[in-house]
Amino acid sequence: MVLNLRTPAPLGVQGLPPSHVWTRTVEACNSAGIKVPPPTILYDFGVIHDGALTEYQSAQSQLQKAQVTLERFDQACEGGAVPAIVSNAIKVPHLQLLKGTPDVATTDPDIVLAKTSTHEAIATARKDAIDLCRSTYVAQVIHCKSLVDPVQCADALSAALTDYGRSMINGAPIPGDVHVWDACILRLRNDYAAELTDISYDFVAKLHNEAREKASKANAVSTARAAAETSSAAKPIEDILKDNMQTYLKQHKARRRRRKKVEQREEGQRQSEANGAAGQRLRIDAKPPPPSHDVLSWVSPAGTGFHHHRPDTYPVPFHAAPLEVQTQFVLCKMTPLYYNTRLINRAFHNLSDVKLSPEQTKLLALNPKFV
């Protein structure tokens, strides 16, 4: 196992890592008179220890996943069955013949022979693929087991602590004895191995409890399902049909109520839109009298409809009037024509240059006379 050396803690950091085993080991070294590193280096030792412990716990989870994968693969292969991972990868291609083409796969002797040999080759290839998958899964389990070996993990921690401690000693202005902390590191290594052994036992116990809980839940569900099936089987066929019919009627009534609510909501929306359009039409037709202005008193010559006039033929005060007055002028002249004139030109009255309210624009767009 290769440990990742964490960044050393800055000088002046005191205290020990939160591991009780680690703290207890250091206290035992002090009590036994074993030389212990100074607080900063001891804290860095604890950081390396915590990183190794985290990697060990992660390796345990990986081992459990690898074992479950191998077990599920073996279960899928029981009775000579082919797992889906193999059957989906190695199979005879499905050939879709054209309409009216005879099935030559059953009539042509050469194709029948080729098809038979292909199936035999695929069966052999699937068998080899199953062996390959099993060998790979087994190798994966073996590798994961090597990562959770307490002895190997303890040796890796000891090597990491030794390398870091000696690098600190050699980096000092006056190098000292590089073996000064070997006894402490050995004590830490032995207690770490015992700690990993306890962690592995605890992990196995948790997996066992989880499996037992899942099994009990599955048994409870199967028992309840069997009891329900037994109670249903004991009923007369008339009662079963009656219950099913009542369930269907309840669902049908619920669907009808939902559909009726949707229809009512849509009808209400249509009514509100119609009332809104009528209200807009009334507001435009019954608008208050326009403000006094010279251009508003202009009337088209007798015998000439307002719709015959182009914007450039409007009275001179129109072009000098404010935009609000121009808009009011167009609406005043347009309202009498609203119901009895079909306007063909969309640019009639130069509406693109006159600001209309959103309600007025929508009203003109919806009215078939203004196409």
C-alpha positions in Angstrom: 0.0 0.0 0.0 1.3 3.5 -0.9 0.3 6.2 1.5 -0.2 9.8 0.6 1.9 12.1 2.8 -0.2 15.0 3.8 1.2 18.5 4.0 3.1 18.9 7.3 1.4 21.0 9.9 3.0 24.5 10.6 5.3 25.0 13.4 3.8 25.6 16.7 0.8 23.3 16.2 0.1 21.4 19.4 -2.1 18.4 20.3 -2.7 15.0 18.9 -5.1 13.6 16.3 -8.5 12.5 17.5 -7.8 8.7 17.3 -8.1 7.2 20.8 -5.7 4.4 19.9 -3.1 6.9 18.7 -3.4 9.0 21.8 -3.2 6.0 24.1 -0.1 4.7 22.3 1.7 8.0 22.6 0.9 8.2 26.3 2.2 4.7 26.7 5.4 5.7 25.0 5.8 8.6 27.3 5.1 6.5 30.4 7.6 3.8 29.2 10.3 6.4 28.6 10.4 5.9 24.8 11.6 8.9 22.9 8.6 10.7 21.3 8.9 13.3 18.5 8.3 16.9 19.3 4.6 18.1 19.2 4.7 19.4 15.6 6.3 16.3 14.1 4.1 14.1 16.3 1.0 15.9 14.9 2.3 15.3 11.4 2.7 11.7 12.3 -1.0 11.7 13.3 -2.0 13.3 10.0 -0.2 10.5 8.2 -1.9 7.9 10.4 -5.4 9.4 9.8 -4.8 9.4 6.0 -3.8 5.7 6.2 -6.9 4.9 8.3 -9.1 6.6 5.8 -7.6 4.7 2.9 -8.0 1.5 4.8 -11.7 2.1 5.4 -12.2 3.0 1.7 -10.4 -0.2 0.7 -12.8 -2.2 2.9 -15.7 -0.8 1.1 -14.1 -1.6 -2.2 -13.5 -5.2 -1.1 -17.1 -5.6 -0.1 -18.2 -4.3 -3.5 -15.8 -6.6 -5.3 -17.1 -9.6 -3.4 -20.7 -8.7 -4.1 -19.9 -8.4 -7.8 -18.3 -11.9 -7.9 -21.2 -13.4 -5.9 -23.8 -11.9 -8.2 -21.9 -13.1 -11.3 -21.7 -16.7 -9.9 -25.4 -16.6 -9.2 -26.1 -15.5 -12.7 -24.1 -18.4 -14.0 -25.9 -21.1 -12.0 -27.3 -24.0 -13.9 -25.3 -23.2 -17.0 -27.0 -19.9 -17.6 -25.3 -17.1 -19.5 -25.1 -13.8 -17.7 -26.6 -10.7 -19.4 -23.1 -9.1 -19.5 -22.0 -11.9 -21.8 -25.1 -12.6 -23.8 -25.6 -9.0 -24.7 -22.0 -8.7 -25.9 -21.8 -12.0 -27.8 -24.8 -13.0 -29.9 -26.0 -13.8 -33.4 -27.0 -10.6 -35.2 -30.7 -10.3 -36.0 -31.3 -10.1 -39.7 -34.4 -8.3 -41.0 -35.3 -9.6 -44.5 -37.3 -7.6 -46.9 -41.0 -8.3 -47.3 -41.7 -11.2 -49.6 -38.2 -12.6 -49.3 -38.3 -16.4 -48.3 -36.6 -17.4 -45.1 -33.4 -18.8 -46.6 -32.1 -19.4 -43.1 -34.3 -22.5 -42.9 -34.4 -23.5 -46.6 -30.8 -23.0 -47.9 -28.6 -25.9 -46.8 -25.4 -23.8 -46.9 -27.0 -21.1 -44.7 -28.4 -23.7 -42.3 -24.9 -25.2 -41.9 -23.3 -21.8 -41.5 -25.9 -20.8 -38.9 -25.3 -24.0 -36.9 -21.6 -23.5 -36.9 -22.1 -19.8 -35.9 -24.2 -20.9 -32.9 -21.6 -23.4 -31.8 -18.8 -20.8 -32.1 -20.9 -18.3 -30.1 -21.5 -20.9 -27.4 -17.8 -21.5 -27.2 -17.0 -17.8 -27.1 -19.6 -17.2 -24.4 -18.0 -20.0 -22.3 -14.6 -18.4 -22.7 -16.0 -15.0 -21.9 -17.6 -16.3 -18.7 -14.3 -17.8 -17.6 -12.6 -14.4 -18.4 -15.1 -12.5 -16.4 -14.9 -14.8 -13.4 -11.1 -14.7 -13.5 -11.1 -10.9 -13.6 -13.6 -10.6 -10.7 -11.5 -13.1 -8.7 -8.3 -11.1 -9.3 -10.2 -8.0 -8.3 -11.2 -9.5 -5.0 -7.6 -10.7 -4.4 -6.2 -7.2 -5.1 -8.8 -5.6 -2.7 -7.9 -8.1 0.0 -4.3 -7.1 -0.2 -5.2 -3.5 0.5 -6.9 -4.5 3.8 -4.2 -6.8 5.1 -3.5 -5.3 8.6 0.1 -6.4 8.6 0.9 -4.9 5.1 -1.0 -1.7 6.1 0.9 -1.4 9.3 4.3 -1.9 7.5 3.3 0.8 5.0 2.5 3.2 7.9 5.7 2.4 9.6 7.7 3.1 6.4 5.9 6.4 5.8 6.5 7.6 9.4 10.1 6.5 9.3 10.7 8.4 6.0 9.1 11.5 7.2 10.8 11.5 10.6 14.2 11.0 9.1 13.6 13.7 6.5 13.0 16.1 9.4 16.1 15.0 11.2 18.3 15.3 8.1 16.8 18.7 7.3 17.8 20.2 10.7 20.8 22.6 10.8 22.7 19.9 12.8 21.4 16.4 11.8 21.0 14.0 14.7 20.4 10.3 15.1 18.0 9.1 12.5 17.0 6.1 14.6 15.9 8.2 17.6 12.2 7.7 17.0 12.3 4.1 15.7 11.1 2.6 19.0 8.1 5.0 19.1 7.3 4.3 15.4 7.5 0.5 16.1 5.0 0.9 19.0 2.7 3.0 16.8 3.0 0.4 14.0 2.0 -2.5 16.3 -1.0 -0.7 17.8 -2.1 0.4 14.4 -2.1 -3.2 13.2 -4.3 -4.1 16.2 -6.6 -1.2 15.5 -7.1 -2.2 11.8 -7.9 -5.8 13.0 -10.6 -4.4 15.2 -12.0 -2.2 12.5 -12.2 -5.1 10.1 -14.1 -7.2 12.6 -16.5 -4.3 13.2 -17.0 -3.8 9.4 -17.8 -7.5 9.0 -20.3 -7.3 11.9 -22.0 -4.3 10.3 -22.3 -6.1 7.0 -23.8 -9.2 8.7 -26.3 -7.1 10.6 -27.4 -5.2 7.4 -27.8 -8.5 5.5 -29.8 -10.0 8.4 -32.0 -6.9 8.5 -32.6 -7.1 4.7 -33.4 -10.8 4.9 -35.9 -10.1 7.7 -37.6 -7.4 5.7 -37.8 -9.6 2.7 -39.3 -12.4 4.7 -41.9 -10.0 6.2 -42.9 -8.8 2.7 -43.2 -12.3 1.3 -45.2 -13.4 4.4 -47.6 -10.5 4.0 -47.9 -11.1 0.2 -48.6 -14.8 0.8 -51.2 -13.9 3.5 -52.9 -11.5 1.1 -53.0 -14.0 -1.7 -54.3 -16.7 0.7 -57.1 -14.4 1.9 -58.0 -13.5 -1.7 -58.0 -17.1 -2.7 -60.4 -17.9 0.2 -62.9 -15.4 -1.1 -65.7 -16.5 -3.5 -65.2 -15.5 -7.1 -68.3 -13.3 -6.8 -66.7 -11.2 -4.0 -63.4 -10.9 -5.9 -65.2 -9.6 -9.0 -67.3 -7.3 -6.9 -64.2 -5.8 -5.2 -62.5 -5.4 -8.6 -65.5 -3.7 -10.0 -65.8 -1.3 -7.1 -62.2 -0.4 -7.5 -62.6 0.2 -11.2 -65.7 2.3 -10.6 -63.9 4.5 -8.1 -61.0 5.1 -10.5 -63.5 5.8 -13.3 -65.4 8.3 -11.3 -62.2 10.0 -10.2 -61.1 10.3 -13.9 -64.5 11.7 -14.8 -64.2 14.3 -12.0 -60.8 15.4 -13.1 -61.9 15.6 -16.8 -64.9 17.7 -15.8 -62.8 20.1 -13.8 -60.5 20.5 -16.8 -63.4 21.2 -19.1 -64.9 23.7 -16.7 -61.6 25.5 -16.4 -61.2 25.7 -20.1 -64.7 26.9 -20.6 -64.1 29.6 -17.9 -61.0 30.7 -19.7 -62.9 31.0 -23.0 -65.7 33.0 -21.4 -63.2 35.3 -19.7 -61.4 35.9 -23.0 -64.7 36.6 -24.8 -65.9 39.0 -22.0 -62.5 40.7 -22.0 -62.7 41.3 -25.8 -66.2 42.6 -25.5 -65.2 44.9 -22.7 -62.3 46.2 -24.7 -64.6 46.9 -27.6 -67.1 48.7 -25.4 -64.3 50.8 -23.8 -63.1 51.9 -27.2 -66.5 52.7 -28.6 -67.6 54.4 -25.4 -64.4 56.3 -24.7 -64.7 59.9 -23.3 -64.9 62.8 -25.7 -61.5 63.7 -27.1 -59.7 66.8 -25.9 -60.2 70.0 -27.7 -57.8 70.5 -30.7 -58.1 71.9 -34.2 -57.3 68.7 -35.9 -60.0 66.8 -34.0 -62.7 69.0 -35.5 -61.6 68.2 -39.1 -64.1 66.2 -41.2 -63.6 64.6 -44.5 -65.3 66.3 -47.5 -68.8 65.2 -48.3 -69.0 62.0 -50.3 -65.5 61.0 -49.4 -64.9 58.3 -46.8 -62.2 58.6 -44.3 -60.7 55.4 -45.5 -59.9 57.0 -48.9 -57.5 59.4 -47.3 -53.8 58.6 -47.0 -51.8 59.9 -44.1 -50.1 62.5 -46.3 -53.6 64.0 -47.1 -54.5 64.5 -43.4 -55.0 68.2 -42.4 -51.9 70.2 -41.7 -52.5 70.5 -37.9 -52.3 66.7 -37.7 -48.6 66.5 -38.5 -47.8 69.3 -36.0 -50.0 67.9 -33.2 -48.6 65.7 -30.4 -48.5 62.0 -30.8 -51.3 61.5 -28.3 -53.6 63.8 -30.4 -52.6 62.0 -33.6 -53.6 58.7 -31.9 -56.9 60.2 -30.7 -57.6 61.6 -34.2 -57.1 58.2 -35.9 -59.3 56.4 -33.3 -62.1 59.0 -33.6 -62.2 58.6 -37.3 -61.8 54.9 -37.2 -64.5 54.1 -34.7 -67.5 54.9 -37.0 -66.0 52.6 -39.6 -65.4 49.8 -37.2 -68.6 47.8 -38.0 -69.3 48.8 -41.6 -65.9 49.1 -43.4 -63.5 46.3 -44.4 -60.0 47.7 -44.3 -57.7 45.9 -46.7 -54.4 47.7 -46.3 -52.7 46.7 -43.0 -50.8 50.0 -43.0 -54.1 52.0 -43.2 -54.0 55.3 -41.3 -50.3 54.9 -40.9 -50.9 52.8 -37.7 -47.2 51.9 -37.6 -46.4 55.5 -36.7 -49.3 55.9 -34.2 -49.0 54.4 -30.7 -52.0 52.2 -29.8 -52.6 50.6 -26.5 -52.1 46.9 -26.2 -55.8 46.4 -25.8 -56.5 48.4 -29.0 -53.9 46.6 -31.0 -55.2 43.2 -29.8 -58.8 44.3 -30.7 -57.8 45.3 -34.2 -55.9 42.1 -34.7 -58.8 39.9 -33.5 -61.5 41.7 -35.5 -62.0 40.2 -39.0 -62.7 43.6 -40.5 -59.1 44.7 -40.0 -57.2 42.1 -42.0 
